[in-house]
Amino acid sequence: MVAAACREAAEELGVEVEPADLEAVTAMHRTANNGDPIDERVDFFFQCRRWTGEPRLMEPHKSAGIGWFPLDALPHPVVPHEAALFGWLTAGDGGPPPVTSFGFS
Protein backbone atom coordinates (compact mmCIF):
# COMPACT_ATOMS: atom_id res chain seq x y z
CA MET A 1 0.00 0.00 0.00
CA VAL A 2 2.79 2.47 0.88
CA ALA A 3 4.77 1.42 -2.19
CA ALA A 4 1.67 2.03 -4.32
CA ALA A 5 1.25 5.53 -2.86
CA CYS A 6 4.89 6.34 -3.67
CA ARG A 7 4.47 4.98 -7.21
CA GLU A 8 1.27 7.02 -7.74
CA ALA A 9 3.00 10.20 -6.53
CA ALA A 10 5.65 9.68 -9.21
CA GLU A 11 3.14 8.78 -11.94
CA GLU A 12 0.60 11.52 -11.22
CA LEU A 13 2.71 14.36 -9.79
CA GLY A 14 6.25 13.67 -10.98
CA VAL A 15 7.67 13.66 -7.44
CA GLU A 16 9.64 11.07 -5.50
CA VAL A 17 8.29 10.16 -2.07
CA GLU A 18 10.12 7.96 0.41
CA PRO A 19 7.90 5.43 2.21
CA ALA A 20 9.09 6.75 5.59
CA ASP A 21 7.72 10.19 4.66
CA LEU A 22 4.13 8.91 4.40
CA GLU A 23 1.87 9.07 7.45
CA ALA A 24 -1.38 7.11 7.35
CA VAL A 25 -4.47 9.31 7.86
CA THR A 26 -7.39 6.91 7.41
CA ALA A 27 -8.76 3.99 5.42
CA MET A 28 -12.20 4.79 4.00
CA HIS A 29 -14.78 2.21 2.93
CA ARG A 30 -17.01 4.07 0.50
CA THR A 31 -19.94 3.57 -1.79
CA ALA A 32 -21.88 5.59 -4.33
CA ASN A 33 -24.89 3.63 -3.00
CA ASN A 34 -25.99 2.76 -6.53
CA GLY A 35 -25.52 -1.03 -6.46
CA ASP A 36 -22.67 -0.93 -8.99
CA PRO A 37 -19.73 -3.00 -7.66
CA ILE A 38 -17.23 -0.58 -9.25
CA ASP A 39 -18.46 2.08 -6.83
CA GLU A 40 -17.71 -0.07 -3.75
CA ARG A 41 -14.16 0.76 -2.70
CA VAL A 42 -11.64 1.13 0.09
CA ASP A 43 -9.31 4.12 -0.20
CA PHE A 44 -6.18 4.67 1.86
CA PHE A 45 -5.26 8.28 2.62
CA PHE A 46 -1.76 9.42 3.55
CA GLN A 47 -0.18 12.70 4.55
CA CYS A 48 3.19 13.64 3.08
CA ARG A 49 5.13 16.77 3.96
CA ARG A 50 8.41 15.97 2.20
CA TRP A 51 9.21 14.87 -1.35
CA THR A 52 11.81 15.38 -4.07
CA GLY A 53 10.94 17.27 -7.23
CA GLU A 54 8.40 19.91 -8.17
CA PRO A 55 4.78 18.70 -8.29
CA ARG A 56 3.38 18.99 -11.81
CA LEU A 57 0.45 17.64 -13.78
CA MET A 58 1.68 14.38 -15.32
CA GLU A 59 -1.65 13.15 -16.69
CA PRO A 60 -3.43 16.20 -18.15
CA HIS A 61 -6.04 13.98 -19.85
CA LYS A 62 -7.22 12.86 -16.37
CA SER A 63 -7.34 16.22 -14.57
CA ALA A 64 -8.49 19.80 -14.96
CA GLY A 65 -5.33 21.09 -13.29
CA ILE A 66 -3.12 21.17 -10.22
CA GLY A 67 -2.63 23.80 -7.54
CA TRP A 68 -2.18 24.52 -3.84
CA PHE A 69 -5.33 25.49 -1.92
CA PRO A 70 -6.26 25.90 1.75
CA LEU A 71 -8.49 23.00 2.84
CA ASP A 72 -11.27 25.46 3.65
CA ALA A 73 -11.09 27.14 0.21
CA LEU A 74 -10.94 24.29 -2.31
CA PRO A 75 -12.10 24.84 -5.89
CA HIS A 76 -15.40 23.26 -6.90
CA PRO A 77 -16.39 20.58 -7.47
CA VAL A 78 -14.66 18.41 -4.85
CA VAL A 79 -15.16 14.64 -4.95
CA PRO A 80 -17.76 14.04 -2.18
CA HIS A 81 -15.86 11.43 -0.17
CA GLU A 82 -12.70 13.55 -0.35
CA ALA A 83 -14.66 16.61 0.80
CA ALA A 84 -15.77 14.58 3.84
CA LEU A 85 -12.14 13.75 4.63
CA PHE A 86 -11.09 17.39 4.29
CA GLY A 87 -13.93 18.32 6.66
CA TRP A 88 -12.54 15.94 9.29
CA LEU A 89 -9.06 17.36 8.80
CA THR A 90 -10.20 20.97 9.30
CA ALA A 91 -12.61 20.30 12.19
CA GLY A 92 -9.84 20.69 14.77
CA ASP A 93 -10.80 17.59 16.74
CA GLY A 94 -7.82 15.41 15.87
CA GLY A 95 -8.83 14.37 12.36
CA PRO A 96 -10.66 11.30 11.14
CA PRO A 97 -10.66 7.96 12.93
CA PRO A 98 -8.28 5.28 11.57
CA VAL A 99 -11.12 3.63 9.62
CA THR A 100 -14.00 5.63 8.17
CA SER A 101 -16.96 5.03 5.89
CA PHE A 102 -18.81 7.19 3.39
CA GLY A 103 -22.09 6.85 1.50
CA PHE A 104 -23.63 4.03 3.48
CA SER A 105 -27.13 4.36 4.97
Contacts in CASP RR format, 6 or more apart in sequence:
PFRMAT RR
TARGET T0000
AUTHOR 0000-0000-0000
METHOD contacts of the structure
MODEL  1
MVAAACREAAEELGVEVEPADLEAVTAMHRTANNGDPIDERVDFFFQCRR
WTGEPRLMEPHKSAGIGWFPLDALPHPVVPHEAALFGWLTAGDGGPPPVT
SFGFS
1 44 0 8 1.000
2 19 0 8 1.000
2 22 0 8 1.000
2 46 0 8 1.000
3 19 0 8 1.000
5 17 0 8 1.000
5 22 0 8 1.000
5 44 0 8 1.000
5 46 0 8 1.000
6 16 0 8 1.000
6 17 0 8 1.000
6 18 0 8 1.000
6 19 0 8 1.000
6 22 0 8 1.000
9 15 0 8 1.000
9 16 0 8 1.000
9 17 0 8 1.000
9 48 0 8 1.000
9 51 0 8 1.000
10 16 0 8 1.000
10 17 0 8 1.000
11 58 0 8 1.000
11 59 0 8 1.000
12 58 0 8 1.000
12 59 0 8 1.000
13 55 0 8 1.000
13 56 0 8 1.000
13 57 0 8 1.000
13 58 0 8 1.000
13 66 0 8 1.000
14 53 0 8 1.000
14 55 0 8 1.000
14 56 0 8 1.000
14 58 0 8 1.000
15 51 0 8 1.000
15 52 0 8 1.000
15 53 0 8 1.000
15 54 0 8 1.000
15 55 0 8 1.000
16 51 0 8 1.000
16 52 0 8 1.000
16 53 0 8 1.000
17 48 0 8 1.000
17 50 0 8 1.000
17 51 0 8 1.000
17 52 0 8 1.000
18 50 0 8 1.000
21 48 0 8 1.000
21 49 0 8 1.000
21 50 0 8 1.000
21 51 0 8 1.000
22 46 0 8 1.000
22 47 0 8 1.000
22 48 0 8 1.000
23 46 0 8 1.000
23 47 0 8 1.000
23 48 0 8 1.000
24 44 0 8 1.000
24 45 0 8 1.000
24 46 0 8 1.000
24 98 0 8 1.000
25 45 0 8 1.000
25 46 0 8 1.000
25 47 0 8 1.000
25 85 0 8 1.000
25 89 0 8 1.000
25 95 0 8 1.000
25 96 0 8 1.000
26 44 0 8 1.000
26 45 0 8 1.000
26 85 0 8 1.000
26 88 0 8 1.000
26 96 0 8 1.000
26 97 0 8 1.000
26 98 0 8 1.000
26 99 0 8 1.000
26 100 0 8 1.000
27 42 0 8 1.000
27 43 0 8 1.000
27 44 0 8 1.000
27 45 0 8 1.000
27 98 0 8 1.000
27 99 0 8 1.000
27 100 0 8 1.000
28 42 0 8 1.000
28 43 0 8 1.000
28 44 0 8 1.000
28 45 0 8 1.000
28 81 0 8 1.000
28 85 0 8 1.000
28 96 0 8 1.000
28 99 0 8 1.000
28 100 0 8 1.000
28 101 0 8 1.000
28 102 0 8 1.000
29 41 0 8 1.000
29 42 0 8 1.000
29 99 0 8 1.000
29 100 0 8 1.000
29 101 0 8 1.000
29 102 0 8 1.000
29 104 0 8 1.000
30 40 0 8 1.000
30 41 0 8 1.000
30 42 0 8 1.000
30 43 0 8 1.000
30 81 0 8 1.000
30 101 0 8 1.000
30 102 0 8 1.000
30 103 0 8 1.000
31 39 0 8 1.000
31 40 0 8 1.000
31 41 0 8 1.000
31 102 0 8 1.000
31 103 0 8 1.000
31 104 0 8 1.000
32 39 0 8 1.000
32 103 0 8 1.000
33 39 0 8 1.000
33 103 0 8 1.000
33 104 0 8 1.000
33 105 0 8 1.000
43 81 0 8 1.000
45 85 0 8 1.000
55 66 0 8 1.000
56 66 0 8 1.000
57 63 0 8 1.000
57 65 0 8 1.000
57 66 0 8 1.000
69 75 0 8 1.000
71 86 0 8 1.000
71 87 0 8 1.000
71 89 0 8 1.000
71 90 0 8 1.000
72 90 0 8 1.000
74 83 0 8 1.000
74 86 0 8 1.000
78 86 0 8 1.000
80 102 0 8 1.000
81 102 0 8 1.000
81 103 0 8 1.000
84 100 0 8 1.000
84 102 0 8 1.000
85 96 0 8 1.000
85 100 0 8 1.000
88 95 0 8 1.000
88 96 0 8 1.000
88 100 0 8 1.000
89 95 0 8 1.000
89 96 0 8 1.000
END
